[in-house]
Amino acid sequence: MTPTAKLIPLHFALLLLLAVSQATADPFPLTLMTFNIRYGTADDGENSWEKRRDLLVDTIRQSHPDIVGTQETLDFQAAYIASQLPGYLRFGMGRDADGTGERMEVFYRADAVSPVETGNFWFSPTPEVPGSSGWESACNRMATWARFYHHGSATYFYLFNTHFDHISEEARRNAARILSERFRTLPPGIPLFLLGDFNSRAGDSVPYAMLTAAGLSDAWPTAKKRIGPATTWSGFAAPEPGVESRIDWILYRGGGIVAQECETVLHHEGPQYPSDHFPVLAKFILDKKDFLE
């Protein structure tokens, strides 16, 4: 456990253990979303946070994911989203040394899953030092993670939420390396999911190649059904026909995971879109009998 990791209270852990006897070993669904929501203090005019925040919340509400990993999230944005989504709880911290700044916030349905351990680390030569950076990164970048418990199946899985640097390719490569090294420390059979804005094209970038070489699969090409375009950058506008640029991904690893559906969500109201990125939604089926207990 890292210095920034947190464990849930003992009494809650005991309640989770008591629930195991009531849980089913049958395959169960899990729906995840990754969503760069655009930081709320940007000078975006007609696309300012106050003018699009309800559309953004409605986009999440209509998709009804079990877990949403957001990027570029400031604390007041996270608080507003949580206030408008009853039934969801959240955790995360700012990427700066004092805990302020953009967050890799994680929202989760409290009736479906519970985080039993959470933590954060930074993409730098000293990952456990809050606010640290390296490799000419334009910003200090980080990952927020959790070990979740799925109530209905008594199953545990890991989830990581991140945002790679938008300038430095070296920083992006090292971020992929640090994540890959972390993943190697986890039991190989336990379900693991990685959500984020990677600022790298899926399929033809070094970070993508590194992460898939580490044993992760991409929900978009492996899903039985795909919906929407193969692009996730919106610029607050409809996708350009024929343009493919997936920089927001949902990756996964572990036995018994089947990607049923992956969608680039294009929910909008007239000309207005909820963010300058399209969220990505993935629906999985997890078969517990194939997991490493």
ChimeraX commands (.cxc) that place a marker at each C-alpha (Angstrom):
marker #1 position 0.00,0.00,0.00 radius 0.5
marker #1 position 1.40,3.41,-0.99 radius 0.5
marker #1 position 1.67,6.39,1.37 radius 0.5
marker #1 position -1.37,7.97,-0.33 radius 0.5
marker #1 position -3.49,4.80,-0.16 radius 0.5
marker #1 position -6.50,4.63,2.14 radius 0.5
marker #1 position -8.28,1.63,3.61 radius 0.5
marker #1 position -11.96,1.59,4.49 radius 0.5
marker #1 position -12.95,1.39,8.17 radius 0.5
marker #1 position -12.82,-2.05,9.75 radius 0.5
marker #1 position -16.55,-2.19,10.52 radius 0.5
marker #1 position -17.36,-1.62,6.86 radius 0.5
marker #1 position -14.90,-4.31,5.79 radius 0.5
marker #1 position -16.65,-6.76,8.11 radius 0.5
marker #1 position -19.99,-5.92,6.52 radius 0.5
marker #1 position -18.52,-6.68,3.11 radius 0.5
marker #1 position -17.24,-10.03,4.32 radius 0.5
marker #1 position -20.66,-10.89,5.70 radius 0.5
marker #1 position -22.18,-10.15,2.31 radius 0.5
marker #1 position -20.05,-12.80,0.60 radius 0.5
marker #1 position -22.31,-15.64,1.72 radius 0.5
marker #1 position -25.28,-13.94,0.04 radius 0.5
marker #1 position -23.53,-13.18,-3.24 radius 0.5
marker #1 position -23.81,-15.10,-6.49 radius 0.5
marker #1 position -20.97,-16.61,-8.51 radius 0.5
marker #1 position -22.90,-16.12,-11.77 radius 0.5
marker #1 position -21.49,-13.79,-14.47 radius 0.5
marker #1 position -22.34,-10.18,-13.70 radius 0.5
marker #1 position -22.43,-6.91,-15.68 radius 0.5
marker #1 position -20.21,-3.90,-15.06 radius 0.5
marker #1 position -20.57,-0.60,-16.95 radius 0.5
marker #1 position -17.72,1.92,-16.96 radius 0.5
marker #1 position -17.33,5.42,-18.39 radius 0.5
marker #1 position -14.30,7.63,-18.95 radius 0.5
marker #1 position -15.01,11.34,-19.40 radius 0.5
marker #1 position -12.68,14.32,-19.76 radius 0.5
marker #1 position -15.09,17.02,-18.60 radius 0.5
marker #1 position -12.92,20.10,-19.42 radius 0.5
marker #1 position -11.73,22.13,-16.44 radius 0.5
marker #1 position -14.39,24.47,-15.18 radius 0.5
marker #1 position -12.40,27.73,-15.10 radius 0.5
marker #1 position -11.53,27.69,-18.81 radius 0.5
marker #1 position -12.58,30.76,-20.81 radius 0.5
marker #1 position -14.91,28.82,-23.09 radius 0.5
marker #1 position -17.60,31.42,-23.74 radius 0.5
marker #1 position -20.82,29.68,-24.81 radius 0.5
marker #1 position -19.27,26.41,-23.65 radius 0.5
marker #1 position -18.42,27.62,-20.15 radius 0.5
marker #1 position -19.02,25.23,-17.28 radius 0.5
marker #1 position -22.17,26.97,-16.02 radius 0.5
marker #1 position -23.80,26.70,-19.45 radius 0.5
marker #1 position -23.03,23.02,-20.06 radius 0.5
marker #1 position -22.89,21.44,-16.62 radius 0.5
marker #1 position -26.49,20.18,-16.62 radius 0.5
marker #1 position -26.03,18.67,-20.07 radius 0.5
marker #1 position -22.89,16.94,-18.80 radius 0.5
marker #1 position -24.70,15.52,-15.79 radius 0.5
marker #1 position -27.54,14.37,-18.02 radius 0.5
marker #1 position -25.03,12.60,-20.27 radius 0.5
marker #1 position -23.81,10.56,-17.30 radius 0.5
marker #1 position -27.32,9.98,-15.98 radius 0.5
marker #1 position -28.62,8.61,-19.29 radius 0.5
marker #1 position -25.72,6.15,-19.57 radius 0.5
marker #1 position -26.15,5.02,-15.94 radius 0.5
marker #1 position -22.60,3.66,-15.49 radius 0.5
marker #1 position -21.56,1.82,-12.36 radius 0.5
marker #1 position -18.32,3.85,-12.29 radius 0.5
marker #1 position -17.27,7.07,-14.02 radius 0.5
marker #1 position -13.64,8.16,-14.16 radius 0.5
marker #1 position -13.40,11.87,-14.98 radius 0.5
marker #1 position -10.39,13.97,-15.95 radius 0.5
marker #1 position -9.66,17.73,-15.73 radius 0.5
marker #1 position -12.08,17.86,-12.84 radius 0.5
marker #1 position -11.88,20.74,-10.38 radius 0.5
marker #1 position -13.33,20.29,-6.91 radius 0.5
marker #1 position -16.36,22.51,-7.50 radius 0.5
marker #1 position -17.18,20.54,-10.65 radius 0.5
marker #1 position -16.93,17.24,-8.78 radius 0.5
marker #1 position -19.16,18.59,-6.02 radius 0.5
marker #1 position -21.79,19.76,-8.51 radius 0.5
marker #1 position -21.84,16.45,-10.40 radius 0.5
marker #1 position -22.22,14.51,-7.15 radius 0.5
marker #1 position -25.05,16.80,-6.00 radius 0.5
marker #1 position -26.97,16.08,-9.19 radius 0.5
marker #1 position -26.44,12.31,-9.22 radius 0.5
marker #1 position -28.08,10.87,-6.11 radius 0.5
marker #1 position -26.90,7.37,-5.49 radius 0.5
marker #1 position -23.34,8.12,-6.58 radius 0.5
marker #1 position -20.43,8.73,-4.22 radius 0.5
marker #1 position -16.96,9.98,-5.18 radius 0.5
marker #1 position -13.28,10.12,-4.28 radius 0.5
marker #1 position -10.11,11.70,-5.65 radius 0.5
marker #1 position -7.64,14.47,-4.95 radius 0.5
marker #1 position -6.07,17.37,-6.81 radius 0.5
marker #1 position -2.83,16.73,-8.65 radius 0.5
marker #1 position -0.93,19.59,-6.96 radius 0.5
marker #1 position 1.18,19.06,-3.83 radius 0.5
marker #1 position -1.43,20.66,-1.58 radius 0.5
marker #1 position -4.25,18.54,-2.97 radius 0.5
marker #1 position -5.74,21.28,-5.15 radius 0.5
marker #1 position -5.87,21.43,-8.93 radius 0.5
marker #1 position -7.31,19.06,-11.49 radius 0.5
marker #1 position -8.52,15.73,-10.17 radius 0.5
marker #1 position -8.92,12.24,-11.58 radius 0.5
marker #1 position -12.28,12.01,-9.79 radius 0.5
marker #1 position -14.04,8.65,-9.57 radius 0.5
marker #1 position -17.82,8.50,-9.16 radius 0.5
marker #1 position -19.45,5.18,-8.32 radius 0.5
marker #1 position -22.91,3.78,-7.68 radius 0.5
marker #1 position -22.99,3.00,-3.99 radius 0.5
marker #1 position -25.66,0.33,-4.46 radius 0.5
marker #1 position -23.45,-1.61,-6.88 radius 0.5
marker #1 position -19.83,-1.28,-5.77 radius 0.5
marker #1 position -17.73,-0.06,-2.86 radius 0.5
marker #1 position -14.07,1.04,-2.79 radius 0.5
marker #1 position -12.23,-0.93,-0.11 radius 0.5
marker #1 position -8.87,0.71,-0.78 radius 0.5
marker #1 position -7.97,3.87,-2.70 radius 0.5
marker #1 position -4.79,5.73,-3.56 radius 0.5
marker #1 position -2.93,8.10,-5.84 radius 0.5
marker #1 position 0.48,8.28,-7.47 radius 0.5
marker #1 position 2.23,10.71,-9.77 radius 0.5
marker #1 position 4.04,10.22,-13.06 radius 0.5
marker #1 position 7.52,11.26,-12.01 radius 0.5
marker #1 position 10.79,9.69,-10.82 radius 0.5
marker #1 position 9.21,9.89,-7.32 radius 0.5
marker #1 position 5.63,8.65,-7.85 radius 0.5
marker #1 position 4.69,8.70,-4.17 radius 0.5
marker #1 position 5.49,12.41,-3.81 radius 0.5
marker #1 position 2.30,14.45,-4.29 radius 0.5
marker #1 position 2.60,17.10,-6.98 radius 0.5
marker #1 position 5.82,15.72,-8.45 radius 0.5
marker #1 position 6.52,15.66,-12.18 radius 0.5
marker #1 position 9.26,14.78,-14.64 radius 0.5
marker #1 position 10.35,14.20,-18.22 radius 0.5
marker #1 position 9.50,17.75,-19.33 radius 0.5
marker #1 position 5.83,17.20,-18.63 radius 0.5
marker #1 position 3.81,20.38,-19.17 radius 0.5
marker #1 position 1.80,19.60,-16.03 radius 0.5
marker #1 position 2.13,17.34,-13.05 radius 0.5
marker #1 position 0.17,14.22,-13.98 radius 0.5
marker #1 position -1.18,11.42,-11.82 radius 0.5
marker #1 position -3.40,8.37,-11.47 radius 0.5
marker #1 position -6.12,7.68,-8.93 radius 0.5
marker #1 position -6.92,4.04,-8.22 radius 0.5
marker #1 position -9.14,1.83,-6.13 radius 0.5
marker #1 position -9.76,-1.77,-5.27 radius 0.5
marker #1 position -13.51,-2.18,-5.58 radius 0.5
marker #1 position -15.90,-4.74,-4.14 radius 0.5
marker #1 position -18.87,-5.72,-6.28 radius 0.5
marker #1 position -21.84,-6.28,-3.97 radius 0.5
marker #1 position -23.84,-8.74,-6.03 radius 0.5
marker #1 position -21.02,-11.16,-6.76 radius 0.5
marker #1 position -18.61,-10.72,-3.84 radius 0.5
marker #1 position -15.90,-10.00,-6.41 radius 0.5
marker #1 position -12.96,-7.60,-6.13 radius 0.5
marker #1 position -11.45,-5.67,-9.02 radius 0.5
marker #1 position -9.00,-2.80,-9.54 radius 0.5
marker #1 position -9.72,0.43,-11.36 radius 0.5
marker #1 position -7.22,3.14,-12.38 radius 0.5
marker #1 position -8.18,6.58,-13.71 radius 0.5
marker #1 position -5.58,8.82,-15.35 radius 0.5
marker #1 position -4.73,11.71,-17.68 radius 0.5
marker #1 position -1.44,11.68,-19.62 radius 0.5
marker #1 position 0.50,14.81,-20.51 radius 0.5
marker #1 position -0.57,16.68,-23.64 radius 0.5
marker #1 position 2.91,17.95,-24.65 radius 0.5
marker #1 position 5.74,15.59,-23.73 radius 0.5
marker #1 position 5.91,12.23,-25.50 radius 0.5
marker #1 position 8.63,11.17,-23.06 radius 0.5
marker #1 position 6.27,11.91,-20.18 radius 0.5
marker #1 position 3.54,9.84,-21.80 radius 0.5
marker #1 position 5.90,6.89,-22.33 radius 0.5
marker #1 position 7.05,7.02,-18.73 radius 0.5
marker #1 position 3.46,7.26,-17.51 radius 0.5
marker #1 position 2.68,4.07,-19.44 radius 0.5
marker #1 position 5.80,2.45,-17.95 radius 0.5
marker #1 position 4.86,3.37,-14.37 radius 0.5
marker #1 position 1.34,2.01,-14.85 radius 0.5
marker #1 position 2.65,-1.20,-16.39 radius 0.5
marker #1 position 5.02,-1.70,-13.46 radius 0.5
marker #1 position 2.14,-1.19,-11.00 radius 0.5
marker #1 position -0.01,-3.70,-12.84 radius 0.5
marker #1 position 2.73,-6.33,-12.64 radius 0.5
marker #1 position 2.53,-6.20,-8.84 radius 0.5
marker #1 position -1.15,-7.25,-8.88 radius 0.5
marker #1 position -2.42,-10.84,-9.13 radius 0.5
marker #1 position -2.59,-11.59,-12.87 radius 0.5
marker #1 position -6.11,-13.05,-12.75 radius 0.5
marker #1 position -7.86,-10.30,-10.83 radius 0.5
marker #1 position -9.99,-7.99,-13.01 radius 0.5
marker #1 position -8.29,-4.66,-13.73 radius 0.5
marker #1 position -9.58,-1.63,-15.63 radius 0.5
marker #1 position -7.74,1.47,-16.82 radius 0.5
marker #1 position -9.71,4.58,-17.77 radius 0.5
marker #1 position -8.40,7.88,-19.02 radius 0.5
marker #1 position -7.46,10.55,-21.47 radius 0.5
marker #1 position -4.10,9.37,-22.79 radius 0.5
marker #1 position -3.42,12.19,-25.27 radius 0.5
marker #1 position -2.18,9.42,-27.57 radius 0.5
marker #1 position -3.91,7.77,-30.48 radius 0.5
marker #1 position -5.09,4.23,-29.91 radius 0.5
marker #1 position -3.46,1.75,-32.23 radius 0.5
marker #1 position -0.46,3.74,-33.41 radius 0.5
marker #1 position 1.20,5.34,-30.38 radius 0.5
marker #1 position 3.99,4.14,-28.11 radius 0.5
marker #1 position 1.98,4.45,-24.85 radius 0.5
marker #1 position -0.82,2.36,-26.38 radius 0.5
marker #1 position 1.67,-0.28,-27.52 radius 0.5
marker #1 position 3.29,-0.37,-24.08 radius 0.5
marker #1 position 0.02,-0.82,-22.22 radius 0.5
marker #1 position -1.33,-3.48,-24.54 radius 0.5
marker #1 position 2.05,-5.25,-24.35 radius 0.5
marker #1 position 1.54,-5.26,-20.58 radius 0.5
marker #1 position -1.48,-7.49,-21.11 radius 0.5
marker #1 position -4.31,-4.96,-21.32 radius 0.5
marker #1 position -7.02,-5.15,-23.98 radius 0.5
marker #1 position -8.85,-2.21,-25.51 radius 0.5
marker #1 position -12.64,-2.28,-25.09 radius 0.5
marker #1 position -13.27,-0.55,-28.44 radius 0.5
marker #1 position -11.80,-3.12,-30.87 radius 0.5
marker #1 position -12.66,-6.13,-28.70 radius 0.5
marker #1 position -16.30,-5.28,-27.94 radius 0.5
marker #1 position -18.96,-7.39,-29.60 radius 0.5
marker #1 position -20.78,-4.18,-30.50 radius 0.5
marker #1 position -19.45,-0.68,-31.19 radius 0.5
marker #1 position -21.57,2.46,-31.26 radius 0.5
marker #1 position -20.49,5.88,-32.52 radius 0.5
marker #1 position -17.35,7.11,-34.25 radius 0.5
marker #1 position -13.76,6.07,-33.57 radius 0.5
marker #1 position -12.87,9.51,-32.28 radius 0.5
marker #1 position -13.12,11.02,-28.80 radius 0.5
marker #1 position -12.03,14.63,-29.28 radius 0.5
marker #1 position -15.03,16.89,-29.86 radius 0.5
marker #1 position -13.88,20.49,-29.50 radius 0.5
marker #1 position -17.48,21.12,-28.33 radius 0.5
marker #1 position -18.77,20.08,-31.76 radius 0.5
marker #1 position -20.07,17.09,-33.70 radius 0.5
marker #1 position -17.45,14.59,-34.87 radius 0.5
marker #1 position -15.95,15.16,-38.29 radius 0.5
marker #1 position -16.96,12.40,-40.73 radius 0.5
marker #1 position -14.16,9.97,-41.45 radius 0.5
marker #1 position -11.81,11.29,-38.77 radius 0.5
marker #1 position -10.49,8.63,-36.38 radius 0.5
marker #1 position -8.63,9.79,-33.29 radius 0.5
marker #1 position -9.31,7.82,-30.12 radius 0.5
marker #1 position -7.32,9.39,-27.29 radius 0.5
marker #1 position -9.75,8.40,-24.49 radius 0.5
marker #1 position -9.67,4.66,-23.77 radius 0.5
marker #1 position -11.05,1.98,-21.52 radius 0.5
marker #1 position -8.54,-0.87,-21.18 radius 0.5
marker #1 position -8.95,-4.08,-19.20 radius 0.5
marker #1 position -7.12,-7.20,-18.06 radius 0.5
marker #1 position -8.08,-10.44,-16.34 radius 0.5
marker #1 position -9.73,-13.77,-17.02 radius 0.5
marker #1 position -13.46,-13.97,-17.57 radius 0.5
marker #1 position -13.96,-10.39,-18.82 radius 0.5
marker #1 position -15.98,-9.97,-22.00 radius 0.5
marker #1 position -16.46,-6.53,-23.56 radius 0.5
marker #1 position -20.07,-6.59,-24.69 radius 0.5
marker #1 position -20.41,-3.06,-26.00 radius 0.5
marker #1 position -18.31,0.10,-26.35 radius 0.5
marker #1 position -19.76,3.47,-27.26 radius 0.5
marker #1 position -18.48,6.92,-28.10 radius 0.5
marker #1 position -21.33,8.83,-26.47 radius 0.5
marker #1 position -22.56,11.71,-28.64 radius 0.5
marker #1 position -25.31,13.01,-26.37 radius 0.5
marker #1 position -25.93,16.72,-27.03 radius 0.5
marker #1 position -28.65,19.38,-27.16 radius 0.5
marker #1 position -28.75,21.11,-30.50 radius 0.5
marker #1 position -25.28,22.51,-31.21 radius 0.5
marker #1 position -24.13,22.21,-27.60 radius 0.5
marker #1 position -22.00,19.32,-26.35 radius 0.5
marker #1 position -21.19,18.56,-22.70 radius 0.5
marker #1 position -17.40,18.75,-23.08 radius 0.5
marker #1 position -14.57,19.09,-25.57 radius 0.5
marker #1 position -14.20,15.30,-25.36 radius 0.5
marker #1 position -16.80,12.65,-26.04 radius 0.5
marker #1 position -17.19,10.26,-23.12 radius 0.5
marker #1 position -16.55,6.57,-23.75 radius 0.5
marker #1 position -18.88,3.95,-22.26 radius 0.5
marker #1 position -18.05,0.24,-22.03 radius 0.5
marker #1 position -20.31,-2.57,-20.89 radius 0.5
marker #1 position -18.63,-5.72,-19.64 radius 0.5
marker #1 position -19.67,-9.15,-18.45 radius 0.5
marker #1 position -17.39,-10.62,-15.77 radius 0.5
marker #1 position -17.39,-14.34,-15.05 radius 0.5
marker #1 position -16.25,-14.83,-11.49 radius 0.5
marker #1 position -15.29,-18.51,-11.88 radius 0.5
marker #1 position -12.35,-17.45,-14.07 radius 0.5
marker #1 position -10.93,-14.96,-11.56 radius 0.5
marker #1 position -8.00,-15.51,-9.26 radius 0.5
marker #1 position -9.47,-15.41,-5.75 radius 0.5
marker link #1:1,2 radius 0.2
marker link #1:2,3 radius 0.2
marker link #1:3,4 radius 0.2
marker link #1:4,5 radius 0.2
marker link #1:5,6 radius 0.2
marker link #1:6,7 radius 0.2
marker link #1:7,8 radius 0.2
marker link #1:8,9 radius 0.2
marker link #1:9,10 radius 0.2
marker link #1:10,11 radius 0.2
marker link #1:11,12 radius 0.2
marker link #1:12,13 radius 0.2
marker link #1:13,14 radius 0.2
marker link #1:14,15 radius 0.2
marker link #1:15,16 radius 0.2
marker link #1:16,17 radius 0.2
marker link #1:17,18 radius 0.2
marker link #1:18,19 radius 0.2
marker link #1:19,20 radius 0.2
marker link #1:20,21 radius 0.2
marker link #1:21,22 radius 0.2
marker link #1:22,23 radius 0.2
marker link #1:23,24 radius 0.2
marker link #1:24,25 radius 0.2
marker link #1:25,26 radius 0.2
marker link #1:26,27 radius 0.2
marker link #1:27,28 radius 0.2
marker link #1:28,29 radius 0.2
marker link #1:29,30 radius 0.2
marker link #1:30,31 radius 0.2
marker link #1:31,32 radius 0.2
marker link #1:32,33 radius 0.2
marker link #1:33,34 radius 0.2
marker link #1:34,35 radius 0.2
marker link #1:35,36 radius 0.2
marker link #1:36,37 radius 0.2
marker link #1:37,38 radius 0.2
marker link #1:38,39 radius 0.2
marker link #1:39,40 radius 0.2
marker link #1:40,41 radius 0.2
marker link #1:41,42 radius 0.2
marker link #1:42,43 radius 0.2
marker link #1:43,44 radius 0.2
marker link #1:44,45 radius 0.2
marker link #1:45,46 radius 0.2
marker link #1:46,47 radius 0.2
marker link #1:47,48 radius 0.2
marker link #1:48,49 radius 0.2
marker link #1:49,50 radius 0.2
marker link #1:50,51 radius 0.2
marker link #1:51,52 radius 0.2
marker link #1:52,53 radius 0.2
marker link #1:53,54 radius 0.2
marker link #1:54,55 radius 0.2
marker link #1:55,56 radius 0.2
marker link #1:56,57 radius 0.2
marker link #1:57,58 radius 0.2
marker link #1:58,59 radius 0.2
marker link #1:59,60 radius 0.2
marker link #1:60,61 radius 0.2
marker link #1:61,62 radius 0.2
marker link #1:62,63 radius 0.2
marker link #1:63,64 radius 0.2
marker link #1:64,65 radius 0.2
marker link #1:65,66 radius 0.2
marker link #1:66,67 radius 0.2
marker link #1:67,68 radius 0.2
marker link #1:68,69 radius 0.2
marker link #1:69,70 radius 0.2
marker link #1:70,71 radius 0.2
marker link #1:71,72 radius 0.2
marker link #1:72,73 radius 0.2
marker link #1:73,74 radius 0.2
marker link #1:74,75 radius 0.2
marker link #1:75,76 radius 0.2
marker link #1:76,77 radius 0.2
marker link #1:77,78 radius 0.2
marker link #1:78,79 radius 0.2
marker link #1:79,80 radius 0.2
marker link #1:80,81 radius 0.2
marker link #1:81,82 radius 0.2
marker link #1:82,83 radius 0.2
marker link #1:83,84 radius 0.2
marker link #1:84,85 radius 0.2
marker link #1:85,86 radius 0.2
marker link #1:86,87 radius 0.2
marker link #1:87,88 radius 0.2
marker link #1:88,89 radius 0.2
marker link #1:89,90 radius 0.2
marker link #1:90,91 radius 0.2
marker link #1:91,92 radius 0.2
marker link #1:92,93 radius 0.2
marker link #1:93,94 radius 0.2
marker link #1:94,95 radius 0.2
marker link #1:95,96 radius 0.2
marker link #1:96,97 radius 0.2
marker link #1:97,98 radius 0.2
marker link #1:98,99 radius 0.2
marker link #1:99,100 radius 0.2
marker link #1:100,101 radius 0.2
marker link #1:101,102 radius 0.2
marker link #1:102,103 radius 0.2
marker link #1:103,104 radius 0.2
marker link #1:104,105 radius 0.2
marker link #1:105,106 radius 0.2
marker link #1:106,107 radius 0.2
marker link #1:107,108 radius 0.2
marker link #1:108,109 radius 0.2
marker link #1:109,110 radius 0.2
marker link #1:110,111 radius 0.2
marker link #1:111,112 radius 0.2
marker link #1:112,113 radius 0.2
marker link #1:113,114 radius 0.2
marker link #1:114,115 radius 0.2
marker link #1:115,116 radius 0.2
marker link #1:116,117 radius 0.2
marker link #1:117,118 radius 0.2
marker link #1:118,119 radius 0.2
marker link #1:119,120 radius 0.2
marker link #1:120,121 radius 0.2
marker link #1:121,122 radius 0.2
marker link #1:122,123 radius 0.2
marker link #1:123,124 radius 0.2
marker link #1:124,125 radius 0.2
marker link #1:125,126 radius 0.2
marker link #1:126,127 radius 0.2
marker link #1:127,128 radius 0.2
marker link #1:128,129 radius 0.2
marker link #1:129,130 radius 0.2
marker link #1:130,131 radius 0.2
marker link #1:131,132 radius 0.2
marker link #1:132,133 radius 0.2
marker link #1:133,134 radius 0.2
marker link #1:134,135 radius 0.2
marker link #1:135,136 radius 0.2
marker link #1:136,137 radius 0.2
marker link #1:137,138 radius 0.2
marker link #1:138,139 radius 0.2
marker link #1:139,140 radius 0.2
marker link #1:140,141 radius 0.2
marker link #1:141,142 radius 0.2
marker link #1:142,143 radius 0.2
marker link #1:143,144 radius 0.2
marker link #1:144,145 radius 0.2
marker link #1:145,146 radius 0.2
marker link #1:146,147 radius 0.2
marker link #1:147,148 radius 0.2
marker link #1:148,149 radius 0.2
marker link #1:149,150 radius 0.2
marker link #1:150,151 radius 0.2
marker link #1:151,152 radius 0.2
marker link #1:152,153 radius 0.2
marker link #1:153,154 radius 0.2
marker link #1:154,155 radius 0.2
marker link #1:155,156 radius 0.2
marker link #1:156,157 radius 0.2
marker link #1:157,158 radius 0.2
marker link #1:158,159 radius 0.2
marker link #1:159,160 radius 0.2
marker link #1:160,161 radius 0.2
marker link #1:161,162 radius 0.2
marker link #1:162,163 radius 0.2
marker link #1:163,164 radius 0.2
marker link #1:164,165 radius 0.2
marker link #1:165,166 radius 0.2
marker link #1:166,167 radius 0.2
marker link #1:167,168 radius 0.2
marker link #1:168,169 radius 0.2
marker link #1:169,170 radius 0.2
marker link #1:170,171 radius 0.2
marker link #1:171,172 radius 0.2
marker link #1:172,173 radius 0.2
marker link #1:173,174 radius 0.2
marker link #1:174,175 radius 0.2
marker link #1:175,176 radius 0.2
marker link #1:176,177 radius 0.2
marker link #1:177,178 radius 0.2
marker link #1:178,179 radius 0.2
marker link #1:179,180 radius 0.2
marker link #1:180,181 radius 0.2
marker link #1:181,182 radius 0.2
marker link #1:182,183 radius 0.2
marker link #1:183,184 radius 0.2
marker link #1:184,185 radius 0.2
marker link #1:185,186 radius 0.2
marker link #1:186,187 radius 0.2
marker link #1:187,188 radius 0.2
marker link #1:188,189 radius 0.2
marker link #1:189,190 radius 0.2
marker link #1:190,191 radius 0.2
marker link #1:191,192 radius 0.2
marker link #1:192,193 radius 0.2
marker link #1:193,194 radius 0.2
marker link #1:194,195 radius 0.2
marker link #1:195,196 radius 0.2
marker link #1:196,197 radius 0.2
marker link #1:197,198 radius 0.2
marker link #1:198,199 radius 0.2
marker link #1:199,200 radius 0.2
marker link #1:200,201 radius 0.2
marker link #1:201,202 radius 0.2
marker link #1:202,203 radius 0.2
marker link #1:203,204 radius 0.2
marker link #1:204,205 radius 0.2
marker link #1:205,206 radius 0.2
marker link #1:206,207 radius 0.2
marker link #1:207,208 radius 0.2
marker link #1:208,209 radius 0.2
marker link #1:209,210 radius 0.2
marker link #1:210,211 radius 0.2
marker link #1:211,212 radius 0.2
marker link #1:212,213 radius 0.2
marker link #1:213,214 radius 0.2
marker link #1:214,215 radius 0.2
marker link #1:215,216 radius 0.2
marker link #1:216,217 radius 0.2
marker link #1:217,218 radius 0.2
marker link #1:218,219 radius 0.2
marker link #1:219,220 radius 0.2
marker link #1:220,221 radius 0.2
marker link #1:221,222 radius 0.2
marker link #1:222,223 radius 0.2
marker link #1:223,224 radius 0.2
marker link #1:224,225 radius 0.2
marker link #1:225,226 radius 0.2
marker link #1:226,227 radius 0.2
marker link #1:227,228 radius 0.2
marker link #1:228,229 radius 0.2
marker link #1:229,230 radius 0.2
marker link #1:230,231 radius 0.2
marker link #1:231,232 radius 0.2
marker link #1:232,233 radius 0.2
marker link #1:233,234 radius 0.2
marker link #1:234,235 radius 0.2
marker link #1:235,236 radius 0.2
marker link #1:236,237 radius 0.2
marker link #1:237,238 radius 0.2
marker link #1:238,239 radius 0.2
marker link #1:239,240 radius 0.2
marker link #1:240,241 radius 0.2
marker link #1:241,242 radius 0.2
marker link #1:242,243 radius 0.2
marker link #1:243,244 radius 0.2
marker link #1:244,245 radius 0.2
marker link #1:245,246 radius 0.2
marker link #1:246,247 radius 0.2
marker link #1:247,248 radius 0.2
marker link #1:248,249 radius 0.2
marker link #1:249,250 radius 0.2
marker link #1:250,251 radius 0.2
marker link #1:251,252 radius 0.2
marker link #1:252,253 radius 0.2
marker link #1:253,254 radius 0.2
marker link #1:254,255 radius 0.2
marker link #1:255,256 radius 0.2
marker link #1:256,257 radius 0.2
marker link #1:257,258 radius 0.2
marker link #1:258,259 radius 0.2
marker link #1:259,260 radius 0.2
marker link #1:260,261 radius 0.2
marker link #1:261,262 radius 0.2
marker link #1:262,263 radius 0.2
marker link #1:263,264 radius 0.2
marker link #1:264,265 radius 0.2
marker link #1:265,266 radius 0.2
marker link #1:266,267 radius 0.2
marker link #1:267,268 radius 0.2
marker link #1:268,269 radius 0.2
marker link #1:269,270 radius 0.2
marker link #1:270,271 radius 0.2
marker link #1:271,272 radius 0.2
marker link #1:272,273 radius 0.2
marker link #1:273,274 radius 0.2
marker link #1:274,275 radius 0.2
marker link #1:275,276 radius 0.2
marker link #1:276,277 radius 0.2
marker link #1:277,278 radius 0.2
marker link #1:278,279 radius 0.2
marker link #1:279,280 radius 0.2
marker link #1:280,281 radius 0.2
marker link #1:281,282 radius 0.2
marker link #1:282,283 radius 0.2
marker link #1:283,284 radius 0.2
marker link #1:284,285 radius 0.2
marker link #1:285,286 radius 0.2
marker link #1:286,287 radius 0.2
marker link #1:287,288 radius 0.2
marker link #1:288,289 radius 0.2
marker link #1:289,290 radius 0.2
marker link #1:290,291 radius 0.2
marker link #1:291,292 radius 0.2
marker link #1:292,293 radius 0.2
view
